[in-house]
Amino acid sequence: MLYHLLYSLTEHVSFFNLFKYITFRSAGATLTALIITLIFGPMFIRLLNRQGVKEKIREEGPKTHYAKEGTPTMGGIIILTAIILSTLLWADLTNRYVQLILFVTFWMGAIGFMDDYMKAIMKRPKGMIGRYKLAGQIVCGLVIGVTLFYFSPSGSFGPTTEIPFVKDYVLDFKWVVLFVPFVVLVITGSSNAVNLTDGLDGLATGLCGIVFVAFAGLAYVSGRNDFSGYLQITYLEGAGELTIYCTAAMGAALGFLWYNSHPAEVFMGDTGALALGGAIGTIAIMLKKELLLVIVGGVFVAEALSVILQVSSFKLRGKRIFKMAPLHHHFEQLGWHETKVVTRFWIIGAICALLTLATLKIR
């Protein structure tokens, strides 16, 4: 919005030429999202407390988590509000990439909101029926996949994905029946992986912030012809605007972490986890970096795999691989304090992000 209102005034006030630059607007988006979450966070937490929107701890979870019973949840609302408002203020709203990522954020946030509402307000312990939640995620993936295939956000965008560590070769999904299912898989997988990780104070919030920092860098270089040409990655005209969304998400994550760090005053709930996970998957698709999700989201992948392996092993052999799944609970059961698990997973997440950026040169 500010881009459209102020950049057009450059002829009269040269200062407004700053709004041309993605770096300036990204910094503005970061600060805006951070300020929104920091200032309005306490008011929102008090509102959740008054409305009785509180977390119900699973009986099968770690006993140490019983003390968290009654902590306000659905804090993802303030995260998504900060991201969406900041993006609307600082990004080019005519940009198709921006429009699509805002759609995914709202859609996935709505699914998570309904799930949280059923659990916290309607007092249904399991929330939304799993297949309905999955159906909502699949529909989102279908919309994004079909839109990207038939209505490319830029002339340089196609149904391909880059292969890490390899140059001059891409995976080409020539037909819609191949591309769309791939998009659905990435978005639903990423969304659910983040949701599974959201089990300790600040864990998913901090990791999402780290991932968005990495994607901000990838979006910026992908959207510049000179940088993408030098790095020999796919040039995506207009994709640089995703940098603004990523930095807004980073700012919102930092602001929310102020209240979500141990001991958490509020949880993001499915409202935040599903939306942030869906956004991460969608950005990876739009930047042609789907395969890099395994690296940049290494912790999320490990968390999801731990659940898959645990369930499969128990069904097939009647034995568990981990003391408890997802993976972060396994380390808690080994005697690690919650803050130690979170801090070490953050460190691993930061290393994964650095490795992801390093792949730009290791080709």
Kinemage of the C-alpha trace (Angstrom):
@kinemage 1
@onewidth
@group {chain A} dominant
@subgroup {mainchain}
@vectorlist {calphas} color= white
{ca met a 1} P 0.000 0.000 0.000
{ca leu a 2} L 2.780 2.432 0.954
{ca tyr a 3} L 4.640 1.353 -2.189
{ca his a 4} L 1.687 2.349 -4.381
{ca leu a 5} L 0.893 5.546 -2.480
{ca leu a 6} L 4.358 6.985 -1.950
{ca tyr a 7} L 6.571 5.714 -4.775
{ca ser a 8} L 4.349 7.495 -7.279
{ca leu a 9} L 5.216 10.777 -5.531
{ca thr a 10} L 8.941 10.426 -6.284
{ca glu a 11} L 8.788 13.206 -8.881
{ca his a 12} L 7.742 15.650 -6.150
{ca val a 13} L 9.678 14.269 -3.176
{ca ser a 14} L 12.892 12.427 -4.044
{ca phe a 15} L 12.930 10.698 -0.634
{ca phe a 16} L 10.074 8.459 -1.742
{ca asn a 17} L 12.386 6.866 -4.283
{ca leu a 18} L 13.472 4.645 -1.382
{ca phe a 19} L 10.214 2.737 -1.764
{ca lys a 20} L 11.496 1.423 -5.071
{ca tyr a 21} L 14.023 -0.741 -3.262
{ca ile a 22} L 13.069 -4.138 -1.890
{ca thr a 23} L 15.766 -3.915 0.777
{ca phe a 24} L 14.246 -0.719 2.238
{ca arg a 25} L 10.710 -2.080 2.166
{ca ser a 26} L 11.858 -5.393 3.659
{ca ala a 27} L 13.389 -3.550 6.595
{ca gly a 28} L 10.136 -1.619 7.004
{ca ala a 29} L 8.103 -4.836 6.913
{ca thr a 30} L 10.336 -6.449 9.542
{ca leu a 31} L 10.017 -3.538 11.948
{ca thr a 32} L 6.281 -3.179 11.347
{ca ala a 33} L 5.571 -6.845 12.071
{ca leu a 34} L 7.857 -6.791 15.110
{ca ile a 35} L 6.184 -3.690 16.548
{ca ile a 36} L 2.674 -5.040 15.944
{ca thr a 37} L 3.379 -8.279 17.809
{ca leu a 38} L 5.255 -6.600 20.658
{ca ile a 39} L 2.674 -3.873 21.251
{ca phe a 40} L -0.538 -5.772 20.680
{ca gly a 41} L 0.686 -9.106 22.042
{ca pro a 42} L -0.148 -8.394 25.725
{ca met a 43} L -3.608 -7.061 24.871
{ca phe a 44} L -4.348 -10.107 22.761
{ca ile a 45} L -3.137 -12.472 25.487
{ca arg a 46} L -5.454 -10.769 28.001
{ca leu a 47} L -8.330 -11.110 25.531
{ca leu a 48} L -7.657 -14.830 25.111
{ca asn a 49} L -7.601 -15.251 28.890
{ca arg a 50} L -10.911 -13.428 29.314
{ca gln a 51} L -12.524 -15.550 26.607
{ca gly a 52} L -11.183 -18.764 28.116
{ca val a 53} L -9.241 -19.700 24.975
{ca lys a 54} L -6.769 -21.989 26.726
{ca glu a 55} L -4.652 -24.986 25.841
{ca lys a 56} L -5.683 -28.504 26.811
{ca ile a 57} L -2.610 -30.692 27.326
{ca arg a 58} L -2.741 -34.224 25.888
{ca glu a 59} L -2.717 -36.929 28.544
{ca glu a 60} L -0.301 -39.027 26.470
{ca gly a 61} L 2.223 -36.182 26.383
{ca pro a 62} L 5.134 -35.626 28.786
{ca lys a 63} L 4.017 -35.229 32.390
{ca thr a 64} L 6.178 -32.113 32.717
{ca his a 65} L 3.814 -30.387 30.285
{ca tyr a 66} L 0.798 -30.633 32.575
{ca ala a 67} L 1.856 -27.328 34.130
{ca lys a 68} L 1.155 -25.681 30.775
{ca glu a 69} L -2.553 -26.482 31.099
{ca gly a 70} L -4.576 -23.292 30.784
{ca thr a 71} L -2.025 -21.294 28.788
{ca pro a 72} L -3.798 -19.146 26.161
{ca thr a 73} L -3.666 -20.537 22.636
{ca met a 74} L -4.586 -19.310 19.138
{ca gly a 75} L -1.741 -16.800 19.373
{ca gly a 76} L -1.161 -17.473 15.689
{ca ile a 77} L -3.812 -14.829 15.068
{ca ile a 78} L -1.450 -12.066 16.156
{ca ile a 79} L 1.402 -13.567 14.084
{ca leu a 80} L -0.690 -13.747 10.927
{ca thr a 81} L -2.173 -10.299 11.523
{ca ala a 82} L 1.325 -8.825 11.775
{ca ile a 83} L 2.519 -10.654 8.642
{ca ile a 84} L -0.496 -9.778 6.514
{ca leu a 85} L -0.669 -6.114 7.571
{ca ser a 86} L 3.065 -5.614 7.093
{ca thr a 87} L 2.980 -7.241 3.669
{ca leu a 88} L -0.031 -5.159 2.649
{ca leu a 89} L 1.761 -2.005 3.760
{ca trp a 90} L 5.159 -2.598 2.169
{ca ala a 91} L 4.801 -5.008 -0.771
{ca asp a 92} L 3.714 -4.481 -4.357
{ca leu a 93} L 0.134 -5.745 -4.164
{ca thr a 94} L -0.137 -6.180 -7.935
{ca asn a 95} L 2.572 -8.829 -7.751
{ca arg a 96} L 1.158 -12.327 -8.326
{ca tyr a 97} L 3.676 -13.948 -5.980
{ca val a 98} L 2.514 -11.695 -3.158
{ca gln a 99} L -1.135 -12.359 -3.888
{ca leu a 100} L -0.642 -16.128 -3.819
{ca ile a 101} L 1.353 -16.198 -0.586
{ca leu a 102} L -1.244 -14.018 1.148
{ca phe a 103} L -3.969 -16.380 -0.047
{ca val a 104} L -2.136 -19.402 1.405
{ca thr a 105} L -1.512 -17.599 4.694
{ca phe a 106} L -5.180 -16.704 5.079
{ca trp a 107} L -6.492 -20.093 3.916
{ca met a 108} L -4.225 -22.208 6.107
{ca gly a 109} L -4.720 -19.826 9.011
{ca ala a 110} L -8.489 -20.266 8.669
{ca ile a 111} L -8.155 -24.061 8.794
{ca gly a 112} L -5.964 -23.819 11.883
{ca phe a 113} L -8.362 -21.319 13.466
{ca met a 114} L -11.296 -23.692 13.055
{ca asp a 115} L -9.276 -26.512 14.600
{ca asp a 116} L -8.216 -24.351 17.560
{ca tyr a 117} L -11.766 -23.032 17.962
{ca met a 118} L -13.172 -26.544 18.229
{ca lys a 119} L -10.572 -27.522 20.807
{ca ala a 120} L -10.462 -24.371 22.921
{ca ile a 121} L -13.998 -22.973 22.630
{ca met a 122} L -16.181 -25.951 21.757
{ca lys a 123} L -14.131 -28.205 24.072
{ca arg a 124} L -13.616 -30.964 21.523
{ca pro a 125} L -10.255 -32.479 22.555
{ca lys a 126} L -9.341 -33.666 19.053
{ca gly a 127} L -10.514 -30.509 17.320
{ca met a 128} L -11.356 -30.709 13.643
{ca ile a 129} L -11.647 -34.193 12.190
{ca gly a 130} L -8.280 -35.073 10.662
{ca arg a 131} L -9.571 -35.851 7.188
{ca tyr a 132} L -11.395 -32.520 7.016
{ca lys a 133} L -8.228 -30.678 7.984
{ca leu a 134} L -6.246 -32.606 5.392
{ca ala a 135} L -8.930 -31.924 2.787
{ca gly a 136} L -8.596 -28.185 3.425
{ca gln a 137} L -4.838 -28.374 2.974
{ca ile a 138} L -5.197 -30.379 -0.232
{ca val a 139} L -7.670 -27.866 -1.670
{ca cys a 140} L -5.190 -25.085 -0.940
{ca gly a 141} L -2.473 -27.033 -2.729
{ca leu a 142} L -4.755 -27.688 -5.698
{ca val a 143} L -5.581 -23.995 -6.048
{ca ile a 144} L -1.921 -22.985 -5.907
{ca gly a 145} L -0.812 -25.768 -8.237
{ca val a 146} L -3.425 -25.072 -10.904
{ca thr a 147} L -2.864 -21.316 -10.667
{ca leu a 148} L 0.904 -21.622 -11.033
{ca phe a 149} L 0.585 -24.054 -13.950
{ca tyr a 150} L -1.994 -22.163 -16.010
{ca phe a 151} L -1.467 -18.579 -14.793
{ca ser a 152} L 2.255 -18.158 -14.217
{ca pro a 153} L 3.132 -15.269 -11.862
{ca ser a 154} L 5.853 -14.201 -14.309
{ca gly a 155} L 7.045 -15.054 -17.785
{ca ser a 156} L 10.118 -16.842 -16.435
{ca phe a 157} L 8.105 -19.162 -14.180
{ca gly a 158} L 7.465 -22.731 -15.292
{ca pro a 159} L 6.493 -26.118 -13.793
{ca thr a 160} L 10.071 -27.024 -12.869
{ca thr a 161} L 12.168 -27.310 -9.748
{ca glu a 162} L 15.904 -26.899 -9.274
{ca ile a 163} L 18.127 -29.761 -8.197
{ca pro a 164} L 20.482 -28.802 -5.318
{ca phe a 165} L 24.216 -28.971 -6.012
{ca val a 166} L 23.583 -29.356 -9.750
{ca lys a 167} L 23.560 -26.592 -12.368
{ca asp a 168} L 21.984 -26.541 -15.797
{ca tyr a 169} L 19.528 -29.314 -14.864
{ca val a 170} L 16.016 -29.096 -13.446
{ca leu a 171} L 13.137 -31.447 -12.796
{ca asp a 172} L 10.468 -30.610 -15.347
{ca phe a 173} L 6.837 -31.393 -14.509
{ca lys a 174} L 5.546 -31.003 -18.036
{ca trp a 175} L 1.980 -32.044 -17.324
{ca val a 176} L -0.494 -30.645 -14.855
{ca val a 177} L -1.201 -34.156 -13.497
{ca leu a 178} L 2.419 -34.281 -12.321
{ca phe a 179} L 2.937 -30.698 -11.198
{ca val a 180} L -0.231 -30.193 -9.153
{ca pro a 181} L 0.118 -33.350 -6.993
{ca phe a 182} L 3.735 -32.337 -6.334
{ca val a 183} L 2.588 -28.901 -5.158
{ca val a 184} L -0.095 -30.468 -2.946
{ca leu a 185} L 2.486 -32.800 -1.396
{ca val a 186} L 4.931 -29.992 -0.636
{ca ile a 187} L 2.345 -27.653 0.897
{ca thr a 188} L 0.544 -30.273 3.011
{ca gly a 189} L 3.804 -31.887 4.073
{ca ser a 190} L 5.402 -28.595 5.089
{ca ser a 191} L 2.270 -27.432 6.900
{ca asn a 192} L 1.930 -30.612 8.928
{ca ala a 193} L 5.655 -30.826 9.683
{ca val a 194} L 5.628 -27.377 11.310
{ca asn a 195} L 2.463 -28.300 13.187
{ca leu a 196} L 4.116 -31.439 14.601
{ca thr a 197} L 7.139 -29.400 15.675
{ca asp a 198} L 5.015 -26.933 17.633
{ca gly a 199} L 5.212 -28.796 20.930
{ca leu a 200} L 7.715 -26.855 23.045
{ca asp a 201} L 7.806 -23.207 24.079
{ca gly a 202} L 9.287 -21.176 21.236
{ca leu a 203} L 10.507 -24.165 19.227
{ca ala a 204} L 8.436 -23.831 16.046
{ca thr a 205} L 8.355 -20.026 16.283
{ca gly a 206} L 12.139 -19.716 16.343
{ca leu a 207} L 12.683 -22.320 13.637
{ca cys a 208} L 10.149 -20.641 11.336
{ca gly a 209} L 11.923 -17.332 11.836
{ca ile a 210} L 15.227 -18.940 10.821
{ca val a 211} L 13.703 -20.528 7.709
{ca phe a 212} L 12.137 -17.239 6.636
{ca val a 213} L 15.520 -15.502 6.931
{ca ala a 214} L 17.007 -18.068 4.525
{ca phe a 215} L 14.076 -17.756 2.134
{ca ala a 216} L 14.325 -13.962 2.229
{ca gly a 217} L 17.856 -14.259 0.867
{ca leu a 218} L 16.820 -16.808 -1.756
{ca ala a 219} L 13.857 -14.698 -2.854
{ca tyr a 220} L 15.996 -11.591 -3.209
{ca val a 221} L 18.670 -13.194 -5.410
{ca ser a 222} L 16.073 -15.128 -7.435
{ca gly a 223} L 14.282 -11.899 -8.268
{ca arg a 224} L 17.398 -10.148 -9.576
{ca asn a 225} L 18.650 -10.967 -13.044
{ca asp a 226} L 22.252 -10.090 -12.199
{ca phe a 227} L 22.491 -12.129 -8.987
{ca ser a 228} L 20.590 -15.141 -10.324
{ca gly a 229} L 22.721 -15.129 -13.471
{ca tyr a 230} L 25.947 -15.036 -11.459
{ca leu a 231} L 24.739 -17.833 -9.132
{ca gln a 232} L 23.304 -19.802 -12.075
{ca ile a 233} L 19.890 -20.223 -10.522
{ca thr a 234} L 16.506 -19.658 -12.146
{ca tyr a 235} L 15.686 -15.986 -12.596
{ca leu a 236} L 12.115 -15.318 -11.491
{ca glu a 237} L 10.906 -11.875 -12.449
{ca gly a 238} L 8.971 -10.321 -9.591
{ca ala a 239} L 9.864 -13.016 -7.044
{ca gly a 240} L 11.969 -10.506 -5.147
{ca glu a 241} L 8.759 -9.148 -3.628
{ca leu a 242} L 8.544 -12.367 -1.604
{ca thr a 243} L 11.517 -11.007 0.344
{ca ile a 244} L 9.125 -8.544 1.966
{ca tyr a 245} L 6.743 -11.282 3.047
{ca cys a 246} L 9.620 -13.388 4.418
{ca thr a 247} L 11.069 -10.516 6.440
{ca ala a 248} L 7.613 -9.645 7.756
{ca ala a 249} L 7.223 -13.264 8.874
{ca met a 250} L 10.643 -13.114 10.505
{ca gly a 251} L 9.709 -9.919 12.378
{ca ala a 252} L 6.394 -11.405 13.499
{ca ala a 253} L 8.159 -14.562 14.709
{ca leu a 254} L 10.667 -12.524 16.715
{ca gly a 255} L 7.934 -10.415 18.285
{ca phe a 256} L 5.809 -13.440 19.134
{ca leu a 257} L 8.832 -15.238 20.578
{ca trp a 258} L 8.974 -12.527 23.240
{ca tyr a 259} L 5.790 -14.025 24.700
{ca asn a 260} L 6.158 -17.590 23.436
{ca ser a 261} L 9.595 -18.298 24.925
{ca his a 262} L 9.797 -20.504 28.014
{ca pro a 263} L 7.685 -20.287 30.098
{ca ala a 264} L 5.235 -19.432 27.328
{ca glu a 265} L 2.540 -16.857 27.975
{ca val a 266} L 0.727 -17.887 24.796
{ca phe a 267} L 0.856 -20.660 22.188
{ca met a 268} L 0.475 -20.085 18.449
{ca gly a 269} L -1.821 -23.103 18.069
{ca asp a 270} L -2.744 -24.629 14.735
{ca thr a 271} L -3.765 -21.155 13.568
{ca gly a 272} L -0.126 -20.159 13.372
{ca ala a 273} L 1.571 -23.506 12.768
{ca leu a 274} L -0.496 -24.586 9.756
{ca ala a 275} L -0.296 -21.139 8.160
{ca leu a 276} L 3.446 -20.698 8.643
{ca gly a 277} L 4.141 -24.233 7.446
{ca gly a 278} L 1.931 -23.775 4.402
{ca ala a 279} L 3.624 -20.466 3.611
{ca ile a 280} L 7.089 -22.046 3.841
{ca gly a 281} L 6.080 -24.790 1.416
{ca thr a 282} L 4.470 -22.339 -0.999
{ca ile a 283} L 7.479 -20.023 -1.036
{ca ala a 284} L 9.732 -22.999 -1.760
{ca ile a 285} L 7.504 -23.893 -4.716
{ca met a 286} L 7.417 -20.361 -6.105
{ca leu a 287} L 11.212 -20.020 -5.794
{ca lys a 288} L 11.869 -23.448 -7.369
{ca lys a 289} L 13.558 -24.557 -4.144
{ca glu a 290} L 11.235 -27.401 -3.138
{ca leu a 291} L 14.066 -29.928 -2.783
{ca leu a 292} L 15.971 -27.518 -0.557
{ca leu a 293} L 13.143 -27.790 1.972
{ca val a 294} L 14.776 -30.998 3.178
{ca ile a 295} L 17.832 -28.942 4.159
{ca val a 296} L 16.453 -25.568 5.242
{ca gly a 297} L 13.631 -27.266 7.147
{ca gly a 298} L 15.827 -30.096 8.370
{ca val a 299} L 14.435 -29.999 11.907
{ca phe a 300} L 10.854 -30.004 10.637
{ca val a 301} L 11.668 -32.988 8.409
{ca ala a 302} L 13.244 -34.867 11.322
{ca glu a 303} L 10.215 -34.182 13.512
{ca ala a 304} L 7.786 -35.448 10.875
{ca leu a 305} L 9.900 -38.513 10.100
{ca ser a 306} L 10.113 -39.389 13.790
{ca val a 307} L 6.319 -39.587 13.958
{ca ile a 308} L 6.074 -41.634 10.749
{ca leu a 309} L 8.767 -44.058 11.901
{ca gln a 310} L 7.309 -44.350 15.392
{ca val a 311} L 3.806 -45.130 14.169
{ca ser a 312} L 5.028 -47.513 11.447
{ca ser a 313} L 7.319 -49.399 13.805
{ca phe a 314} L 4.636 -49.788 16.447
{ca lys a 315} L 2.064 -51.044 13.931
{ca leu a 316} L 4.437 -53.449 12.180
{ca arg a 317} L 6.588 -54.696 15.055
{ca gly a 318} L 4.763 -53.588 18.170
{ca lys a 319} L 7.902 -51.712 19.231
{ca arg a 320} L 8.740 -48.030 19.498
{ca ile a 321} L 11.898 -46.498 18.043
{ca phe a 322} L 11.792 -43.345 20.160
{ca lys a 323} L 10.823 -42.920 23.789
{ca met a 324} L 8.159 -40.529 22.544
{ca ala a 325} L 7.371 -38.804 19.260
{ca pro a 326} L 7.682 -36.176 17.838
{ca leu a 327} L 11.460 -36.065 18.217
{ca his a 328} L 11.598 -33.167 20.683
{ca his a 329} L 9.674 -35.236 23.230
{ca his a 330} L 12.202 -38.061 22.837
{ca phe a 331} L 14.974 -35.803 24.091
{ca glu a 332} L 12.798 -34.560 26.919
{ca gln a 333} L 12.315 -38.177 27.990
{ca leu a 334} L 16.106 -38.579 27.944
{ca gly a 335} L 16.268 -35.913 30.637
{ca trp a 336} L 17.013 -32.794 28.599
{ca his a 337} L 15.343 -29.657 29.923
{ca glu a 338} L 12.836 -28.070 27.562
{ca thr a 339} L 14.961 -24.968 27.021
{ca lys a 340} L 17.989 -27.104 26.158
{ca val a 341} L 16.016 -29.020 23.527
{ca val a 342} L 14.684 -25.790 22.017
{ca thr a 343} L 18.059 -24.027 21.992
{ca arg a 344} L 19.867 -26.973 20.421
{ca phe a 345} L 17.173 -27.428 17.796
{ca trp a 346} L 17.467 -23.712 16.987
{ca ile a 347} L 21.223 -24.147 16.541
{ca ile a 348} L 20.635 -27.076 14.188
{ca gly a 349} L 18.024 -25.007 12.335
{ca ala a 350} L 20.505 -22.143 11.908
{ca ile a 351} L 23.137 -24.542 10.577
{ca cys a 352} L 20.587 -25.955 8.117
{ca ala a 353} L 19.754 -22.428 6.932
{ca leu a 354} L 23.440 -21.634 6.386
{ca leu a 355} L 23.917 -24.876 4.476
{ca thr a 356} L 20.935 -23.972 2.315
{ca leu a 357} L 22.439 -20.602 1.407
{ca ala a 358} L 25.779 -22.299 0.773
{ca thr a 359} L 24.167 -24.472 -1.914
{ca leu a 360} L 23.960 -21.359 -4.079
{ca lys a 361} L 27.724 -21.634 -4.623
{ca ile a 362} L 28.173 -25.408 -4.258
{ca arg a 363} L 26.929 -26.355 -7.699
